Amino acid sequence: LGAWDTSVTNTKFPTPGELYVAQNLDLCPQPPSSRQIVLNPFLQTQLMYKWAKPKICSEDLEGAVKLPASGVKTSCPPCNPGFFKTSNSTCQPCPYGSYSNGSDCTHCPAGTEPAVGFEYKWWNTLPTNMETTVLSGINFEYKGMTGWEVAGDHIYTAAGASDNDFMILTLVVPGFRPLQLVMADTENKEVARITFVFETLCSVNCELYFMVGVNSRTSTPVETWKGSKGKQSYTYIIEENTTTSFTWVFQRTTFLEASRKYTNDVAKIYSINVTNVMNGVASYCRPCALEASDVGSSCTSCPAGYYIERDSGTCHSCPPNTILKAHQPYGVQACVPCGPGTKNNKIHSLCYNDCIFSRNTPTRTFNYNFSALANTVTLAGGPSFTSKGLKYFHHFTLSLCGNQGRKMSVCTDNVTDLRIPEGESGFSKSITAYVCQAVIIPPEVTGYKAGVSSQPVSLADRLIGVTTDMTLDGITSPAELFHPESLGIPDVVFFYRSNDVTQSCSSGRSTTIRVRCSPQKTVPGSLLLPGTCSDGTCDGCNFHFLWESAAACPLCSVADYHAIVSSCVAGIQKTTYVWREHKLCSGGISLPEQRVTICKTIDFWLKVGISAGTCTAILLTVLTCYFWKTNQKLEYKYSKLVMNATLKDCDLPAADSCAIMEGEDVEDDLIFTSKKSFFGKIKSFSSKLGGLASALRSAWAW
C-alpha cells in the first residue's frame, strides 16, 4: 500500500451495512434527510433496524437471522466534548472562551484559556469533518459504499463488497494554533498531536493502516498493524501547521478474491483526540499568562523559554541548562534538565553540544574539541536484495554536534510522483534530523542517471547527552559491537532519541555514536557499522555507529610533551620539547620553542678547580713560612727573657748553659723534635706561643 488519493472524500456516499445495521434515529443531533425522525421532548432516541442496501441475503431461508424489533426508545447519548445540546436536540460547538464535557458550555475562569481541539468519543453520527468510502482491492476503483459505521461508543468497519476491499475513514483538519512561535532552530517542532484508541479482530491476515496527508495531495502510511490487536492507544506528533488529513484504512485480506468469507473481521476506533486545532472546541481550560490592560487582564503568550506561574499568571525564564516543555509550560517543573555534556540554547527549546567536552580523572582533565567533526557525513550499509534480486542500500547521514543544535542531516524521497505538479512537494518528501536513514537504489538498477532515494526515516531528533559511560537514559552502546580500543583513551559516546514511535519500537528509535581517538586517521576519519549488524542495528530500533578520527583525540596539554636538554657545546646548551611517544592528543597547545642558554663546559670547571687548588697550596705554603719565621723570633725573645729573669731572681753564678739541664742529652732532644709531624709541629708551635705569651705578660708585669 503506497499512497492514497484523498480527493474522492469530497463525495457523499449512501450508507450500506452488513446483513442489517442498527441505526440511531437521533432526536438529539440533526439526522440526515434520508432518516425518519420523530421529535421527542424527553430527549430520547428511537432505535430502528433495517436491511442494508443492496440486500444480498434472504431472510426466508432456514436459519436466517431476523431483524430485531425496532422502536425501542433510549436516552439520547451526550454530545462530544466541546459541544452542547440545543433546544432542538442538536449538538453545536461551544463558543470560543468556553468549554464543555458534552452537556452545557461553561466560560473559562479568569487566568485560563480554552484548550481547543477535537475529541470524538460518542459515535451517533459521523462528524462533519469526517468522511468514509471503499476502495476495491482488485481494480482499485472507488465504490459508492460506506466503509465505516457508527455504533454509539465506537465506529467500526462495514462489510464491504469483498474481503480485500480497503475500508477508508478520513478526518480533515484545516490547520492548527501553535502555542508559541516555533523557531527555526527549535528541536521540538510539535504544533499538535492526534491520539486514537482502536482494536482489530481478525481471523486471517488483516491490516490496519494509519496515514497522514498534507494539503490534500497524497497520504503516506506512518504506521501499520497486522492481525488482531487488543484495545490500545496510538499518538502521532504533527510538525506542520497546514491542512492535514488523517486516514484509517482497513483490509481484511490481501487475497485477490471477490468473496466475503471474513466479514466478522473488523477494526474499531473508540476515540479520536486532536489537539490545538484551529477553530476547534474545548473540553477544558488551561492556565495562561496574564497581560494587564485598561479593561482588565487578558491572556497572552510568554516569551520563548519562559514558563507560566500558575498562581500569579506571570512568566519566568527557565533556569540554566534546562529546556521548556512547550505544551505544558506550567510551573518550574516544566523546565527539564539537559543531559550530561549538553547545554540549552538561548530560548530553552533544545539541549545541544557545542562540540566541546571535558572528562575528569584523578590525575588530569581531558578536554575535547570535536568542531572538525561538525559537518555532515554519510555512510552506506552493505548491499541488500529484494525477493526479485534488486539491489538496494541503507544510506545514513549523520551530524554530530555544533551548529547551535540545528539538525543538519537531510534524507529525501526523490521518487517521482506524476500526480504532484512540478515545483511542489508532497508529504514527507524530506526529513531533517541529527541522524537519518534512506533506502538508496543504485542507478544500474533503476535505469536513471541518478539513484533513487526513498523511505526517509529519522533516527535521532533529540540529543540526550554526551558521556564516556556505556548507558544513558535507558540507551546502551555496547562496546563489544566494535573492535576494542587499544590506546587507553575511552570512547566518547553521543546518545540520541527519535520522536518516531512505532509498533515495533514502542519507546521510539535511539542512536549512539562512539567517537574514538585514532591519531593515524586524518579528519574527518572513518565511520563504521557494527560487524554483526551490517545495517547499523540488530533490532530495528537501536542504531550504533563508530567514528574514528584524529579529531576525536583529547586536546594537547603540558602533560603530553617533555623536555630534552642537550650537552653544553662551545658554551651553548639547547632545550628541545618533543611529544611523548605515541602522541594521543590533537590540537590544544603547541610545542614550546627550542630554548638556548649559555653554559660552562667541564674543561672550564676543571681549569677553575686546578687554579683554585694551586692558589690554595701556595697560600698555605706562604702561611707556613710566615708562621715558622714568626715562631723563630718568638723563641729567641722567649729565651732571652728567661735568661734575664733568672739573673735578676737569684745571684747564682751563671750556668754554662741555660738551655740544657745537668744530666740531659742534647742529642736525644734534637732527635725527638725532628720526628714530629707537620701537624704536631703546628700544635707544638701553638703551645709555645701560648707559653711565650704568658711569660711576656709576667715579665711586663714584673
C-alpha positions as CSV (number, residue, x, y, z in Angstrom):
1,L,0.0,0.0,0.0
2,G,1.8,3.1,-1.2
3,A,-0.1,6.4,-1.3
4,W,-3.8,7.2,-1.3
5,D,-5.7,10.0,-3.2
6,T,-7.9,11.8,-0.8
7,S,-9.7,13.9,-3.3
8,V,-12.5,11.4,-3.5
9,T,-13.5,12.2,0.1
10,N,-15.4,15.2,-1.1
11,T,-18.2,13.0,-2.4
12,K,-21.0,11.7,-0.2
13,F,-21.9,8.1,-0.5
14,P,-25.1,6.2,0.6
15,T,-25.0,4.0,3.7
16,P,-24.8,0.2,3.3
17,G,-24.1,-2.1,6.1
18,E,-23.7,-5.7,7.0
19,L,-26.8,-8.0,6.7
20,Y,-28.6,-5.5,8.8
21,V,-27.5,-2.3,10.5
22,A,-28.6,-0.8,13.8
23,Q,-29.1,2.9,13.3
24,N,-29.9,5.5,15.8
25,L,-32.7,7.7,14.6
26,D,-31.4,10.6,16.7
27,L,-33.7,13.2,18.0
28,C,-30.7,14.9,19.6
29,P,-28.3,15.7,16.7
30,Q,-29.8,16.8,13.4
31,P,-30.1,13.5,11.4
32,P,-29.6,13.0,7.6
33,S,-32.6,13.7,5.5
34,S,-32.8,10.0,4.5
35,R,-33.8,9.0,8.0
36,Q,-37.2,9.2,9.6
37,I,-37.2,11.4,12.7
38,V,-39.8,11.7,15.4
39,L,-39.1,14.6,17.7
40,N,-39.2,13.7,21.4
41,P,-39.5,16.4,24.1
42,F,-37.9,14.0,26.6
43,L,-34.6,13.9,24.6
44,Q,-34.9,10.2,23.7
45,T,-33.8,8.4,20.6
46,Q,-35.6,5.6,18.9
47,L,-33.6,2.6,17.7
48,M,-34.7,1.2,14.4
49,Y,-33.3,-1.7,12.3
50,K,-33.4,-2.1,8.5
51,W,-31.7,-4.2,5.9
52,A,-28.5,-2.9,4.4
53,K,-28.8,-1.9,0.8
54,P,-28.3,-3.5,-1.5
55,K,-29.8,-6.5,0.2
56,I,-27.8,-9.6,-0.7
57,C,-29.4,-12.2,1.6
58,S,-32.7,-14.0,2.1
59,E,-34.5,-13.8,5.5
60,D,-36.9,-16.6,4.5
61,L,-34.3,-19.4,4.4
62,E,-33.9,-21.8,7.3
63,G,-31.5,-20.4,9.9
64,A,-31.7,-16.8,8.5
65,V,-31.4,-14.0,11.0
66,K,-34.5,-11.8,11.5
67,L,-34.5,-8.1,12.0
68,P,-34.6,-7.1,15.7
69,A,-37.6,-5.2,16.9
70,S,-37.5,-1.5,16.2
71,G,-38.9,1.4,18.1
72,V,-37.1,0.9,21.4
73,K,-36.6,4.3,23.0
74,T,-33.4,5.2,24.9
75,S,-32.0,8.3,26.3
76,C,-30.0,10.5,23.9
77,P,-26.3,10.0,24.3
78,P,-24.3,13.1,25.2
79,C,-22.6,15.3,22.7
80,N,-18.9,15.0,22.2
81,P,-16.7,17.2,24.5
82,G,-16.7,20.9,23.4
83,F,-20.3,20.6,22.1
84,F,-23.7,21.3,23.8
85,K,-27.3,20.3,23.1
86,T,-29.5,23.0,21.6
87,S,-33.3,23.3,22.2
88,N,-34.0,21.2,19.1
89,S,-31.8,18.4,20.3
90,T,-28.8,19.0,18.1
91,C,-25.2,19.3,19.1
92,Q,-23.4,22.6,18.5
93,P,-19.9,23.7,19.3
94,C,-19.4,25.9,22.3
95,P,-18.2,29.5,21.5
96,Y,-14.6,30.4,22.0
97,G,-13.7,31.2,25.6
98,S,-15.9,28.4,27.0
99,Y,-15.6,24.6,27.4
100,S,-18.0,21.6,27.8
101,N,-17.9,18.0,28.7
102,G,-20.7,17.3,26.3
103,S,-23.5,19.0,28.1
104,D,-23.6,22.7,28.9
105,C,-20.9,25.3,28.0
106,T,-19.0,27.0,30.8
107,H,-16.9,30.1,30.5
108,C,-13.2,29.6,31.2
109,P,-12.2,31.1,34.6
110,A,-10.0,34.2,34.8
111,G,-6.4,33.4,34.1
112,T,-7.2,30.5,31.8
113,E,-7.9,29.9,28.1
114,P,-9.7,27.1,26.3
115,A,-7.5,24.2,25.1
116,V,-9.1,23.9,21.6
117,G,-9.1,20.7,19.6
118,F,-11.4,17.9,18.6
119,E,-12.3,15.0,20.8
120,Y,-14.6,12.4,19.4
121,K,-15.8,9.6,21.7
122,W,-19.5,9.4,21.0
123,W,-20.3,8.0,17.6
124,N,-24.0,8.7,17.0
125,T,-23.4,10.3,13.6
126,L,-20.3,10.7,11.6
127,P,-18.7,14.2,12.4
128,T,-19.0,16.7,9.6
129,N,-15.2,16.8,9.1
130,M,-15.0,13.0,8.6
131,E,-15.9,11.0,5.5
132,T,-15.8,7.3,4.6
133,T,-15.6,5.3,1.4
134,V,-14.5,1.9,0.0
135,L,-11.7,1.2,-2.5
136,S,-11.7,-2.1,-4.4
137,G,-8.7,-4.2,-3.7
138,I,-8.9,-5.8,-7.2
139,N,-9.3,-2.9,-9.6
140,F,-8.6,-0.1,-7.2
141,E,-11.8,1.8,-8.1
142,Y,-13.8,3.7,-5.5
143,K,-17.2,2.2,-4.8
144,G,-20.4,4.0,-3.8
145,M,-20.4,2.5,-0.4
146,T,-19.7,3.5,3.2
147,G,-16.6,1.8,4.7
148,W,-17.2,2.6,8.4
149,E,-20.4,2.6,10.5
150,V,-21.1,4.5,13.8
151,A,-22.1,2.4,16.8
152,G,-22.6,4.6,19.8
153,D,-19.3,4.3,21.7
154,H,-17.2,3.3,18.7
155,I,-17.0,3.3,14.9
156,Y,-16.3,0.1,13.0
157,T,-15.6,-1.2,9.5
158,A,-18.6,-2.3,7.4
159,A,-18.8,-5.5,5.5
160,G,-17.9,-4.0,2.1
161,A,-18.3,-5.8,-1.3
162,S,-15.4,-8.2,-0.9
163,D,-12.8,-9.2,1.7
164,N,-9.9,-7.4,0.0
165,D,-11.6,-4.0,-0.2
166,F,-10.0,-1.1,1.5
167,M,-12.3,0.4,4.1
168,I,-11.4,4.1,4.3
169,L,-12.1,6.7,7.0
170,T,-10.7,10.2,6.7
171,L,-10.6,13.1,9.1
172,V,-9.6,16.6,7.7
173,V,-8.3,19.3,10.0
174,P,-7.9,22.8,8.4
175,G,-5.0,23.9,10.5
176,F,-3.6,24.3,14.0
177,R,-2.9,27.0,16.6
178,P,0.7,26.9,17.8
179,L,1.1,27.7,21.4
180,Q,4.3,29.6,20.8
181,L,6.2,30.7,17.8
182,V,8.1,27.7,16.5
183,M,11.7,28.9,15.9
184,A,13.7,27.7,13.1
185,D,16.2,26.0,15.4
186,T,13.6,24.6,17.8
187,E,14.1,20.9,18.5
188,N,10.5,20.4,19.4
189,K,8.5,21.4,16.4
190,E,5.3,19.9,17.6
191,V,2.3,22.0,16.8
192,A,-0.3,19.4,17.7
193,R,-0.8,15.7,18.1
194,I,-3.5,13.1,17.3
195,T,-4.3,10.2,19.7
196,F,-6.8,7.5,18.9
197,V,-7.8,4.3,20.7
198,F,-8.5,1.2,18.5
199,E,-8.6,-2.5,18.2
200,T,-8.7,-5.1,15.5
201,L,-10.4,-8.5,15.5
202,C,-9.1,-10.7,12.7
203,S,-9.1,-14.4,11.7
204,V,-6.7,-14.0,8.8
205,N,-4.0,-11.6,7.6
206,C,-5.9,-8.3,8.1
207,E,-4.1,-5.0,8.1
208,L,-4.9,-1.5,9.5
209,Y,-3.0,1.5,8.1
210,F,-2.8,4.9,9.6
211,M,-1.9,7.6,7.0
212,V,-1.3,11.3,7.1
213,G,-1.6,13.7,4.2
214,V,-0.7,17.4,3.8
215,N,-2.5,20.0,1.7
216,S,-4.9,17.3,0.2
217,R,-2.2,16.0,-2.1
218,T,-1.2,12.5,-1.0
219,S,-1.4,10.4,2.1
220,T,1.6,8.4,3.3
221,P,1.4,5.5,5.7
222,V,3.1,6.2,9.1
223,E,2.1,3.0,10.9
224,T,0.6,-0.4,10.1
225,W,-0.9,-3.1,12.4
226,K,-1.3,-6.6,11.2
227,G,-3.6,-9.3,12.6
228,S,-5.6,-9.0,15.8
229,K,-4.6,-6.2,18.2
230,G,-6.1,-5.6,21.5
231,K,-7.5,-2.3,22.6
232,Q,-4.7,0.2,22.6
233,S,-3.7,3.9,22.1
234,Y,-1.5,5.4,19.4
235,T,-0.2,9.0,19.2
236,Y,1.2,10.8,16.2
237,I,3.0,14.2,16.5
238,I,2.2,16.9,13.9
239,E,5.0,19.2,13.0
240,E,3.5,21.2,10.1
241,N,0.8,23.9,10.5
242,T,-1.2,23.2,7.4
243,T,-4.3,21.5,6.3
244,T,-3.8,17.9,7.3
245,S,-5.8,14.7,6.6
246,F,-5.7,11.6,8.8
247,T,-6.8,8.4,7.2
248,W,-7.5,4.9,8.6
249,V,-7.6,2.1,6.0
250,F,-8.6,-1.5,6.9
251,Q,-8.2,-4.5,4.6
252,R,-9.4,-7.9,5.8
253,T,-7.2,-9.9,3.5
254,T,-4.8,-9.4,0.6
255,F,-6.1,-12.4,-1.3
256,L,-7.4,-11.3,-4.7
257,E,-10.7,-12.9,-4.4
258,A,-14.1,-11.3,-4.7
259,S,-15.5,-13.2,-1.7
260,R,-17.0,-12.3,1.7
261,K,-15.7,-15.0,4.0
262,Y,-14.3,-12.8,6.7
263,T,-17.0,-10.2,7.3
264,N,-16.6,-10.7,11.0
265,D,-13.0,-9.3,10.9
266,V,-13.4,-5.7,11.9
267,A,-11.4,-2.7,13.1
268,K,-12.9,-0.5,15.8
269,I,-12.0,3.1,16.7
270,Y,-13.2,4.2,20.1
271,S,-12.0,7.7,20.4
272,I,-10.0,10.3,18.4
273,N,-8.4,13.3,20.0
274,V,-6.7,16.1,18.0
275,T,-5.1,18.9,20.0
276,N,-4.6,22.6,19.2
277,V,-7.0,22.7,16.2
278,M,-7.8,26.0,14.5
279,N,-11.4,26.8,15.1
280,G,-11.7,23.8,17.4
281,V,-13.7,23.3,20.6
282,A,-12.5,22.9,24.1
283,S,-13.2,20.3,26.8
284,Y,-11.2,22.1,29.4
285,C,-9.3,25.3,30.1
286,R,-5.7,25.7,30.9
287,P,-3.7,28.4,32.7
288,C,-2.3,31.3,30.7
289,A,0.0,34.2,31.1
290,L,-1.9,37.4,32.1
291,E,-1.4,40.8,30.5
292,A,-2.7,43.9,32.2
293,S,-4.9,46.3,30.2
294,D,-7.3,49.1,30.8
295,V,-10.3,46.7,30.7
296,G,-8.6,44.1,33.0
297,S,-6.4,41.2,32.4
298,S,-6.2,39.1,29.3
299,C,-4.3,36.1,28.2
300,T,-1.0,36.5,26.4
301,S,1.9,34.3,25.3
302,C,5.1,34.1,27.3
303,P,8.4,34.7,25.5
304,A,10.1,31.6,24.2
305,G,11.8,29.7,27.1
306,Y,9.5,31.1,29.8
307,Y,7.1,29.1,31.9
308,I,3.8,30.2,33.4
309,E,3.5,30.5,37.2
310,R,0.0,29.1,37.9
311,D,-0.7,31.2,41.0
312,S,0.3,34.6,39.6
313,G,-0.1,34.0,35.9
314,T,3.4,35.6,35.3
315,C,6.1,34.4,33.0
316,H,9.5,33.3,34.4
317,S,12.6,32.2,32.5
318,C,13.7,28.6,32.8
319,P,16.9,28.0,34.9
320,P,20.2,27.5,33.0
321,N,20.8,24.1,31.4
322,T,17.1,23.3,31.1
323,I,14.6,23.3,28.3
324,L,10.9,24.1,28.4
325,K,8.1,21.5,27.6
326,A,6.3,23.6,25.0
327,H,2.8,22.0,25.5
328,Q,2.9,22.0,29.3
329,P,4.6,25.3,30.3
330,Y,3.2,25.5,33.8
331,G,5.5,25.8,36.8
332,V,9.2,25.5,37.1
333,Q,8.8,21.7,36.8
334,A,8.1,22.3,33.1
335,C,11.8,23.1,32.7
336,V,13.5,19.8,32.0
337,P,17.3,19.5,32.8
338,C,19.7,18.9,29.9
339,G,21.7,15.7,29.9
340,P,25.4,15.4,30.6
341,G,27.8,17.2,28.2
342,T,25.0,19.4,26.8
343,K,23.6,22.9,27.4
344,N,20.4,24.8,26.4
345,N,20.2,27.2,23.6
346,K,19.1,30.8,24.1
347,I,15.4,30.2,24.0
348,H,15.5,27.0,26.1
349,S,14.0,24.9,23.3
350,L,16.7,22.3,22.9
351,C,19.8,20.8,24.5
352,Y,22.8,20.6,22.3
353,N,26.5,20.0,22.4
354,D,28.8,22.7,21.0
355,C,31.5,20.1,20.2
356,I,33.3,20.8,23.5
357,F,33.6,18.0,26.1
358,S,35.6,17.5,29.2
359,R,36.5,14.4,31.2
360,N,38.0,14.5,34.7
361,T,40.3,11.8,36.0
362,P,42.2,11.6,39.4
363,T,45.4,12.6,37.6
364,R,44.3,15.1,35.0
365,T,41.5,16.6,32.9
366,F,41.0,15.6,29.3
367,N,39.5,18.3,27.1
368,Y,38.0,17.6,23.7
369,N,37.0,19.7,20.7
370,F,35.0,17.9,18.0
371,S,34.5,21.0,15.8
372,A,36.3,19.3,13.0
373,L,33.5,16.7,13.0
374,A,30.6,19.1,13.0
375,N,29.9,18.8,9.2
376,T,27.5,16.1,8.0
377,V,28.9,12.8,6.9
378,T,27.4,9.9,5.1
379,L,27.7,6.1,5.3
380,A,26.2,3.3,3.3
381,G,25.5,-0.2,4.7
382,G,26.1,-3.4,2.9
383,P,24.0,-4.3,-0.1
384,S,20.6,-5.9,0.3
385,F,18.4,-7.6,-2.2
386,T,14.6,-7.8,-2.7
387,S,12.8,-11.0,-3.5
388,K,13.3,-10.3,-7.2
389,G,17.0,-9.8,-6.8
390,L,17.0,-5.9,-7.0
391,K,19.9,-4.4,-5.1
392,Y,19.5,-1.5,-2.6
393,F,21.4,0.1,0.3
394,H,20.6,1.7,3.6
395,H,22.1,5.1,3.4
396,F,22.9,7.1,6.6
397,T,23.5,10.8,7.1
398,L,25.0,12.0,10.4
399,S,25.6,15.4,12.0
400,L,27.4,15.0,15.4
401,C,27.4,18.4,17.2
402,G,27.6,22.2,16.9
403,N,25.5,24.4,14.7
404,Q,23.7,25.7,17.7
405,G,21.8,22.5,17.9
406,R,20.3,22.7,14.4
407,K,19.7,19.3,12.7
408,M,21.8,19.3,9.6
409,S,21.3,15.8,8.3
410,V,18.7,15.6,5.5
411,C,17.2,12.5,3.9
412,T,14.9,12.8,0.9
413,D,12.4,10.9,-1.1
414,N,13.0,11.7,-4.7
415,V,10.7,9.1,-6.2
416,T,8.8,10.9,-9.0
417,D,5.1,11.2,-8.4
418,L,3.3,12.3,-11.6
419,R,0.2,13.4,-9.6
420,I,2.2,16.2,-7.9
421,P,2.7,19.3,-10.1
422,E,6.2,20.3,-10.9
423,G,7.7,22.6,-8.3
424,E,5.5,21.3,-5.5
425,S,6.3,18.7,-2.9
426,G,4.1,16.2,-1.1
427,F,4.1,15.0,2.4
428,S,7.4,13.8,4.0
429,K,9.5,14.3,0.9
430,S,12.4,15.1,3.1
431,I,13.2,14.9,6.8
432,T,15.8,16.7,8.9
433,A,17.4,15.1,11.9
434,Y,20.8,14.6,13.6
435,V,20.9,11.1,12.1
436,C,18.6,9.9,9.3
437,Q,18.3,6.9,7.0
438,A,17.0,6.4,3.5
439,V,16.9,3.5,1.1
440,I,19.1,4.0,-2.0
441,I,18.5,2.1,-5.2
442,P,21.6,2.5,-7.4
443,P,21.3,3.8,-11.0
444,E,22.2,0.5,-12.6
445,V,19.0,-0.9,-11.1
446,T,16.7,2.0,-11.8
447,G,18.0,2.8,-15.2
448,Y,18.2,6.5,-14.4
449,K,21.3,8.7,-14.3
450,A,21.0,9.1,-10.6
451,G,20.0,6.7,-7.9
452,V,16.6,6.7,-6.2
453,S,16.2,7.7,-2.6
454,S,13.1,6.7,-0.7
455,Q,11.6,5.9,2.7
456,P,13.5,8.5,4.7
457,V,13.4,7.8,8.5
458,S,14.6,9.9,11.4
459,L,16.9,8.0,13.8
460,A,17.9,11.0,16.0
461,D,15.7,14.0,16.8
462,R,17.0,14.8,20.4
463,L,20.4,14.8,21.9
464,I,20.1,13.0,25.3
465,G,23.7,13.5,26.4
466,V,27.4,13.1,25.8
467,T,29.5,10.9,28.2
468,T,32.1,8.1,28.4
469,D,29.6,5.8,30.0
470,M,28.0,2.9,28.1
471,T,24.4,3.6,29.2
472,L,22.4,6.8,29.5
473,D,18.7,7.3,29.9
474,G,17.9,3.7,29.1
475,I,20.0,3.7,25.9
476,T,23.0,1.3,25.8
477,S,26.0,1.5,23.5
478,P,27.6,-2.0,23.7
479,A,31.3,-1.8,23.3
480,E,31.5,-5.3,22.1
481,L,29.8,-4.4,18.8
482,F,33.1,-2.8,17.6
483,H,36.7,-3.8,17.8
484,P,38.1,-2.7,21.2
485,E,40.1,0.5,21.6
486,S,43.8,-0.1,22.3
487,L,45.2,3.3,23.2
488,G,43.8,3.5,26.7
489,I,41.6,6.5,25.9
490,P,37.8,5.7,26.4
491,D,35.4,6.4,23.7
492,V,33.1,9.5,23.9
493,V,29.5,8.4,23.2
494,F,26.7,10.7,21.9
495,F,23.2,9.4,22.8
496,Y,20.2,10.4,20.7
497,R,16.5,9.6,20.6
498,S,13.9,9.8,17.8
499,N,10.4,11.2,18.1
500,D,9.0,8.4,15.9
501,V,7.2,5.8,18.0
502,T,6.2,2.7,16.0
503,Q,4.5,-0.6,16.8
504,S,7.9,-2.4,16.9
505,C,9.7,0.5,18.7
506,S,7.3,1.4,21.4
507,S,9.9,3.7,23.1
508,G,11.0,5.2,19.8
509,R,14.3,4.7,18.0
510,S,17.6,5.6,19.5
511,T,21.1,6.2,18.1
512,T,24.6,6.1,19.7
513,I,27.7,7.4,18.0
514,R,31.0,6.3,19.5
515,V,33.7,8.8,18.8
516,R,37.2,7.2,19.2
517,C,40.7,8.7,19.2
518,S,42.7,7.4,16.2
519,P,45.8,9.6,15.6
520,Q,46.5,7.8,12.3
521,K,43.1,8.7,10.7
522,T,43.0,12.3,9.4
523,V,39.9,14.4,9.6
524,P,37.1,13.5,9.1
525,G,38.2,10.0,9.8
526,S,36.1,6.9,9.1
527,L,32.6,5.7,10.1
528,L,31.9,2.1,10.9
529,L,28.8,0.0,11.4
530,P,28.7,-3.0,13.8
531,G,30.3,-6.0,12.3
532,T,27.4,-8.2,13.5
533,C,24.7,-5.8,12.3
534,S,25.5,-4.6,8.8
535,D,22.7,-2.0,8.7
536,G,23.6,-0.3,11.9
537,T,21.0,-2.1,14.0
538,C,20.4,-5.5,15.4
539,D,16.8,-5.0,16.4
540,G,15.5,-2.3,14.1
541,C,15.1,0.2,16.9
542,N,18.6,0.9,18.3
543,F,21.3,2.1,15.9
544,H,25.0,2.2,16.6
545,F,28.0,3.9,14.8
546,L,31.7,4.2,15.5
547,W,33.5,7.3,14.3
548,E,37.3,7.0,14.4
549,S,39.3,10.2,13.8
550,A,42.4,12.1,14.9
551,A,40.0,15.0,15.8
552,A,38.4,12.7,18.4
553,C,41.6,12.7,20.5
554,P,41.8,15.0,23.6
555,L,43.4,18.4,23.2
556,C,47.1,18.5,23.8
557,S,48.3,19.9,27.2
558,V,51.6,20.3,29.1
559,A,51.3,16.6,30.2
560,D,51.6,15.4,26.6
561,Y,55.2,16.6,26.0
562,H,58.6,16.5,27.8
563,A,61.9,18.4,27.5
564,I,65.2,17.1,26.2
565,V,68.3,19.0,27.4
566,S,71.5,18.8,25.2
567,S,75.1,18.8,26.5
568,C,77.0,22.0,26.7
569,V,78.8,22.6,23.4
570,A,81.0,25.6,22.9
571,G,79.3,27.3,25.8
572,I,75.8,26.8,24.4
573,Q,73.1,24.4,25.8
574,K,69.8,23.7,23.9
575,T,66.5,22.6,25.5
576,T,64.1,20.9,23.0
577,Y,60.4,20.0,23.7
578,V,59.0,16.8,22.0
579,W,55.7,15.0,22.2
580,R,55.7,11.9,24.3
581,E,56.0,8.6,22.4
582,H,52.6,7.5,20.9
583,K,51.1,11.0,20.7
584,L,47.5,10.7,21.8
585,C,46.3,14.2,21.5
586,S,45.2,16.7,18.8
587,G,45.1,20.4,18.7
588,G,45.3,22.2,22.0
589,I,48.6,23.8,22.9
590,S,51.6,23.8,20.6
591,L,55.1,22.6,21.5
592,P,57.2,25.4,23.1
593,E,60.1,26.8,21.0
594,Q,63.6,25.5,21.5
595,R,65.3,27.3,24.3
596,V,69.1,28.2,24.1
597,T,71.1,29.1,27.2
598,I,74.8,29.9,27.9
599,C,76.6,27.2,29.8
600,K,80.2,26.3,31.0
601,T,81.9,23.2,29.8
602,I,83.6,20.6,32.1
603,D,87.1,21.8,30.9
604,F,86.4,25.2,32.2
605,W,85.4,24.0,35.6
606,L,88.4,21.7,35.7
607,K,90.7,24.6,35.0
608,V,88.9,26.6,37.7
609,G,89.4,23.7,40.1
610,I,93.1,23.3,39.3
611,S,93.7,27.0,39.6
612,A,91.9,27.2,42.9
613,G,93.9,24.2,44.2
614,T,97.2,25.7,43.2
615,C,96.4,29.1,44.8
616,T,95.3,27.3,47.9
617,A,98.6,25.4,48.1
618,I,100.7,28.5,47.5
619,L,98.7,30.3,50.2
620,L,99.3,27.5,52.7
621,T,103.0,27.4,51.9
622,V,103.3,31.2,52.4
623,L,101.4,31.0,55.7
624,T,103.6,28.1,56.9
625,C,106.7,30.0,56.2
626,Y,105.4,33.1,57.8
627,F,104.4,31.3,61.0
628,W,107.7,29.4,61.1
629,K,109.6,32.7,60.9
630,T,107.5,34.3,63.5
631,N,108.0,31.3,65.7
632,Q,111.8,31.6,65.5
633,K,111.6,35.2,66.5
634,L,109.3,34.5,69.4
635,E,111.6,31.6,70.6
636,Y,114.6,33.9,70.6
637,K,112.8,36.6,72.6
638,Y,111.5,34.0,75.0
639,S,114.9,32.5,75.7
640,K,116.3,36.0,76.2
641,L,113.6,37.0,78.6
642,V,114.0,33.8,80.6
643,M,117.7,34.3,80.9
644,N,117.3,37.9,82.1
645,A,114.7,36.9,84.6
646,T,116.9,34.2,86.1
647,L,119.8,36.6,86.6
648,K,117.6,39.0,88.4
649,D,115.9,36.5,90.7
650,C,119.0,34.8,92.1
651,D,122.5,35.8,92.5
652,L,123.8,32.5,91.4
653,P,126.7,32.1,89.1
654,A,125.8,31.8,85.6
655,A,125.5,28.4,84.3
656,D,127.4,27.3,81.4
657,S,124.2,26.6,79.6
658,C,120.6,27.8,80.3
659,A,119.0,25.7,77.7
660,I,120.4,22.3,78.8
661,M,120.0,20.9,82.3
662,E,122.6,18.8,84.0
663,G,122.4,15.2,83.0
664,E,120.3,15.9,79.9
665,D,121.3,14.6,76.5
666,V,121.1,17.3,73.9
667,E,121.4,14.9,71.0
668,D,118.4,12.9,72.2
669,D,116.3,16.1,72.4
670,L,117.2,17.0,68.9
671,I,116.3,13.6,67.6
672,F,112.9,13.7,69.3
673,T,111.9,17.1,67.9
674,S,112.9,16.1,64.5
675,K,110.5,13.3,64.5
676,K,107.4,15.5,64.9
677,S,104.9,15.6,62.1
678,F,103.8,18.7,60.3
679,F,100.5,18.9,62.4
680,G,102.5,18.1,65.5
681,K,104.8,20.9,64.9
682,I,101.9,23.3,64.4
683,K,100.5,22.0,67.7
684,S,103.8,22.4,69.5
685,F,104.2,25.8,67.9
686,S,100.8,26.9,69.2
687,S,101.6,25.7,72.7
688,K,104.9,27.5,72.7
689,L,103.1,30.6,71.5
690,G,100.7,30.3,74.4
691,G,103.6,29.8,76.9
692,L,105.5,32.7,75.4
693,A,102.6,35.0,75.6
694,S,102.1,34.1,79.3
695,A,105.8,34.7,80.0
696,L,105.7,38.0,78.3
697,R,102.7,39.1,80.3
698,S,104.5,38.1,83.5
699,A,107.7,39.9,82.5
700,W,106.0,43.1,81.7
701,A,104.0,42.9,84.9
702,W,107.2,42.4,86.8
